[in-house]
């Protein structure tokens, strides 16, 4: 799945150090929100795919080149926008 940076700062700033102006923070929040929404969509698609495939028998999974042991990981990888060229 796609990864994203946190929207809010996770580190404390030393006293006296200036932070970015609010306008820069607001502009950078837009792309972060888009990335977050895309990540949610990827996980939703992976969940739907997993639920569909998990109902298949082991023989049907094997015909598709899948294994029940790695099904969740394979579904996540198939829906990961970040790994597609």
N, CA, C and O of each residue as an XYZ file, in Angstrom:
340
protein
N       0.833     -1.172      0.000
C       0.000      0.000      0.000
C       0.884      1.245      0.000
O       2.065      1.198      0.342
N       0.301      2.302     -0.376
C       1.056      3.540     -0.371
C       1.335      3.962      1.058
O       0.551      3.677      1.964
N       2.435      4.629      1.253
C       2.768      5.123      2.585
C       2.646      6.625      2.585
O       2.749      7.266      1.539
N       2.430      7.182      3.739
C       2.282      8.626      3.820
C       2.931      9.148      5.086
O       3.091      8.433      6.074
N       3.297     10.413      5.023
C       3.872     11.085      6.184
C       2.745     11.552      7.085
O       1.645     11.832      6.607
N       3.000     11.641      8.374
C       1.945     12.130      9.258
C       1.586     13.579      8.941
O       2.449     14.366      8.550
N       0.320     13.928      9.108
C      -0.128     15.292      8.828
C       0.370     16.245      9.903
O       0.745     17.379      9.604
N       0.377     15.799     11.130
C       0.836     16.641     12.226
C       2.264     16.262     12.602
O       2.673     15.113     12.432
N       3.009     17.216     13.106
C       4.397     16.975     13.501
C       4.447     15.957     14.634
O       3.595     15.950     15.523
N       5.461     15.101     14.585
C       5.613     14.087     15.621
C       6.820     14.364     16.513
O       7.060     13.634     17.474
N       7.578     15.410     16.201
C       8.758     15.750     16.993
C       8.598     17.146     17.578
O       7.992     18.024     16.964
N       9.140     17.337     18.756
C       9.128     18.655     19.378
C      10.235     19.515     18.783
O      11.327     19.022     18.500
N       9.956     20.785     18.597
C      10.962     21.712     18.080
C      11.709     22.348     19.241
O      11.120     22.609     20.289
N      13.001     22.599     19.063
C      13.744     23.310     20.111
C      13.183     24.715     20.297
O      12.649     25.304     19.358
N      13.303     25.240     21.486
C      12.797     26.587     21.783
C      13.461     27.599     20.860
O      14.674     27.555     20.659
N      12.679     28.501     20.303
C      13.197     29.558     19.443
C      13.287     29.189     17.981
O      13.515     30.072     17.154
N      13.117     27.924     17.617
C      13.200     27.532     16.212
C      11.877     27.847     15.523
O      10.804     27.555     16.050
N      11.968     28.447     14.334
C      10.764     28.846     13.597
C      10.152     27.646     12.895
O      10.854     26.727     12.473
N       8.863     27.669     12.782
C       8.149     26.629     12.056
C       7.722     27.165     10.693
O       7.868     28.355     10.415
N       7.199     26.289      9.852
C       6.716     26.716      8.543
C       5.474     27.588      8.718
O       4.708     27.406      9.665
N       5.283     28.522      7.813
C       4.046     29.317      7.863
C       2.826     28.412      7.660
O       2.919     27.354      7.037
N       1.701     28.838      8.189
C       0.475     28.060      8.095
C       0.080     27.786      6.654
O      -0.431     26.708      6.352
N       0.305     28.736      5.760
C      -0.085     28.542      4.359
C       0.675     27.376      3.724
O       0.105     26.630      2.928
N       1.938     27.213      4.064
C       2.717     26.093      3.533
C       2.184     24.780      4.091
O       2.074     23.791      3.366
N       1.854     24.769      5.374
C       1.318     23.560      5.989
C      -0.011     23.173      5.344
O      -0.261     21.993      5.096
N      -0.864     24.162      5.072
C      -2.165     23.888      4.461
C      -1.979     23.327      3.048
O      -2.662     22.378      2.662
N      -1.056     23.914      2.276
C      -0.799     23.411      0.921
C      -0.272     21.978      0.963
O      -0.634     21.170      0.108
N       0.562     21.653      1.921
C       1.118     20.307      1.982
C       0.100     19.304      2.538
O       0.256     18.101      2.330
N      -0.926     19.771      3.232
C      -1.936     18.859      3.781
C      -2.787     18.255      2.667
O      -3.215     17.107      2.781
N      -3.041     19.001      1.596
C      -3.865     18.498      0.492
C      -3.334     17.201     -0.099
O      -4.061     16.209     -0.156
N      -2.075     17.190     -0.544
C      -1.534     15.945     -1.094
C      -1.492     14.809     -0.064
O      -1.650     13.641     -0.420
N      -1.284     15.147      1.188
C      -1.270     14.107      2.222
C      -2.649     13.501      2.400
O      -2.777     12.295      2.608
N      -3.676     14.324      2.319
C      -5.044     13.816      2.436
C      -5.378     12.930      1.239
O      -6.035     11.901      1.396
N      -4.932     13.320      0.048
C      -5.151     12.503     -1.147
C      -4.456     11.154     -0.994
O      -5.039     10.115     -1.301
N      -3.220     11.168     -0.522
C      -2.485      9.925     -0.314
C      -3.198      9.039      0.696
O      -3.304      7.829      0.499
N      -3.688      9.638      1.780
C      -4.416      8.881      2.794
C      -5.670      8.243      2.188
O      -5.956      7.073      2.445
N      -6.421      9.012      1.383
C      -7.643      8.493      0.770
C      -7.322      7.353     -0.204
O      -8.048      6.360     -0.260
N      -6.241      7.496     -0.966
C      -5.836      6.429     -1.882
C      -5.440      5.173     -1.117
O      -5.755      4.062     -1.544
N      -4.755      5.339      0.004
C      -4.370      4.200      0.828
C      -5.607      3.482      1.363
O      -5.670      2.253      1.361
N      -6.585      4.256      1.818
C      -7.848      3.660      2.295
C      -8.523      2.882      1.172
O      -9.014      1.774      1.391
N      -8.549      3.455     -0.028
C      -9.171      2.783     -1.170
C      -8.435      1.496     -1.517
O      -9.063      0.489     -1.841
N      -7.095      1.525     -1.451
C      -6.300      0.321     -1.719
C      -6.640     -0.790     -0.733
O      -6.841     -1.938     -1.129
N      -6.703     -0.450      0.546
C      -7.016     -1.458      1.561
C      -8.450     -1.967      1.418
O      -8.711     -3.146      1.660
N      -9.374     -1.103      1.031
C     -10.757     -1.534      0.821
C     -10.820     -2.528     -0.337
O     -11.489     -3.557     -0.240
N     -10.129     -2.225     -1.422
C     -10.104     -3.123     -2.578
C      -9.448     -4.453     -2.215
O      -9.916     -5.512     -2.634
N      -8.364     -4.401     -1.438
C      -7.684     -5.627     -1.024
C      -8.593     -6.472     -0.136
O      -8.597     -7.699     -0.238
N      -9.358     -5.822      0.729
C     -10.283     -6.547      1.594
C     -11.356     -7.247      0.767
O     -11.663     -8.415      1.006
N     -11.920     -6.547     -0.192
C     -12.950     -7.142     -1.048
C     -12.385     -8.323     -1.836
O     -13.036     -9.361     -1.959
N     -11.169     -8.162     -2.369
C     -10.537     -9.240     -3.117
C     -10.282    -10.441     -2.205
O     -10.552    -11.580     -2.587
N      -9.768    -10.189     -1.010
C      -9.485    -11.272     -0.069
C     -10.768    -12.018      0.296
O     -10.795    -13.249      0.306
N     -11.831    -11.268      0.596
C     -13.094    -11.915      0.965
C     -13.609    -12.798     -0.163
O     -14.118    -13.890      0.091
N     -13.485    -12.341     -1.399
C     -13.924    -13.142     -2.543
C     -13.062    -14.394     -2.693
O     -13.583    -15.501     -2.831
N     -11.744    -14.212     -2.666
C     -10.842    -15.343     -2.888
C     -10.841    -16.331     -1.723
O     -10.634    -17.526     -1.933
N     -11.066    -15.858     -0.515
C     -11.023    -16.762      0.640
C     -12.161    -17.769      0.620
O     -12.097    -18.784      1.314
N     -13.201    -17.509     -0.161
C     -14.324    -18.454     -0.278
C     -14.006    -19.617     -1.222
O     -14.718    -20.621     -1.233
N     -12.943    -19.482     -2.007
C     -12.579    -20.536     -2.949
C     -11.916    -21.699     -2.227
O     -11.350    -21.533     -1.147
N     -11.991    -22.861     -2.826
C     -11.322    -24.033     -2.252
C      -9.818    -23.914     -2.477
O      -9.360    -23.091     -3.269
N      -9.062    -24.744     -1.773
C      -7.604    -24.738     -1.947
C      -7.220    -25.103     -3.376
O      -6.252    -24.568     -3.915
N      -7.977    -26.014     -3.993
C      -7.684    -26.412     -5.375
C      -7.919    -25.241     -6.329
O      -7.117    -25.015     -7.235
N      -9.016    -24.491     -6.134
C      -9.289    -23.335     -6.984
C      -8.239    -22.247     -6.797
O      -7.848    -21.586     -7.760
N      -7.783    -22.060     -5.562
C      -6.713    -21.088     -5.318
C      -5.432    -21.519     -6.028
O      -4.739    -20.696     -6.627
N      -5.121    -22.815     -5.957
C      -3.903    -23.330     -6.595
C      -3.967    -23.135     -8.106
O      -2.946    -22.848     -8.731
N      -5.154    -23.287     -8.706
C      -5.303    -23.067    -10.151
C      -4.977    -21.619    -10.523
O      -4.519    -21.343    -11.631
N      -5.213    -20.717     -9.604
C      -4.927    -19.298     -9.837
C      -3.519    -18.914     -9.399
O      -3.130    -17.749     -9.484
N      -2.766    -19.890     -8.933
C      -1.398    -19.617     -8.496
C      -1.327    -18.982     -7.119
O      -0.357    -18.295     -6.799
N      -2.352    -19.207     -6.300
C      -2.411    -18.615     -4.967
C      -2.384    -19.696     -3.896
O      -2.709    -20.857     -4.140
N      -1.993    -19.280     -2.722
C      -1.969    -20.171     -1.565
C      -2.761    -19.522     -0.445
O      -2.703    -18.306     -0.265
N      -3.494    -20.319      0.304
C      -4.267    -19.767      1.411
C      -3.344    -19.130      2.454
O      -3.730    -18.170      3.121
N      -2.136    -19.657      2.593
C      -1.189    -19.144      3.586
C      -0.744    -17.716      3.273
O      -0.431    -16.951      4.186
N      -0.714    -17.357      2.007
C      -0.238    -16.019      1.614
C      -1.328    -15.179      0.960
O      -1.031    -14.151      0.350
N      -2.563    -15.593      1.074
C      -3.658    -14.937      0.370
C      -3.811    -13.461      0.752
O      -3.968    -12.611     -0.125
N      -3.768    -13.156      2.033
C      -3.923    -11.759      2.473
C      -2.798    -10.884      1.923
O      -3.049     -9.784      1.431
N      -1.572    -11.367      2.006
C      -0.429    -10.596      1.499
C      -0.527    -10.408     -0.013
O      -0.227     -9.330     -0.527
N      -0.950    -11.460     -0.730
C      -1.090    -11.365     -2.182
C      -2.182    -10.372     -2.576
O      -2.022     -9.623     -3.539
N      -3.289    -10.363     -1.837
C      -4.375     -9.425     -2.131
C      -3.910     -7.982     -1.895
O      -4.212     -7.097     -2.696
N      -3.190     -7.747     -0.822
C      -2.670     -6.399     -0.545
C      -1.697     -5.965     -1.631
O      -1.749     -4.825     -2.094
N      -0.818     -6.858     -2.036
C       0.169     -6.529     -3.067
C      -0.510     -6.218     -4.392
O      -0.063     -5.330     -5.117
N      -1.588     -6.939     -4.723
C      -2.284     -6.721     -5.984
C      -2.985     -5.364     -6.030
O      -3.187     -4.801     -7.106
N      -3.353     -4.847     -4.865
C      -4.093     -3.573     -4.805
C      -3.210     -2.387     -4.436
O      -3.717     -1.285     -4.227
N      -1.910     -2.594     -4.353
C      -0.987     -1.551     -3.929
C      -0.631     -0.640     -5.096
O       0.070     -1.058     -6.018
N      -1.108      0.603     -5.063
C      -0.783      1.574     -6.123
C       0.689      1.923     -6.122
O       1.261      2.206     -7.174
N       1.310      1.907     -4.951
C       2.700      2.293     -4.829
C       3.665      1.354     -5.506
O       4.781      1.757     -5.833
N       3.272      0.106     -5.730
C       4.192     -0.854     -6.320
C       4.007     -1.005     -7.822
O       4.784     -1.704     -8.472
N       2.972     -0.351     -8.390
C       2.772     -0.455     -9.834
C       3.610      0.597    -10.543
O       3.732      1.720    -10.054
N       4.197      0.246    -11.703
C       5.059      1.200    -12.402
C       4.327      2.375    -12.959
O       4.940      3.251    -13.570
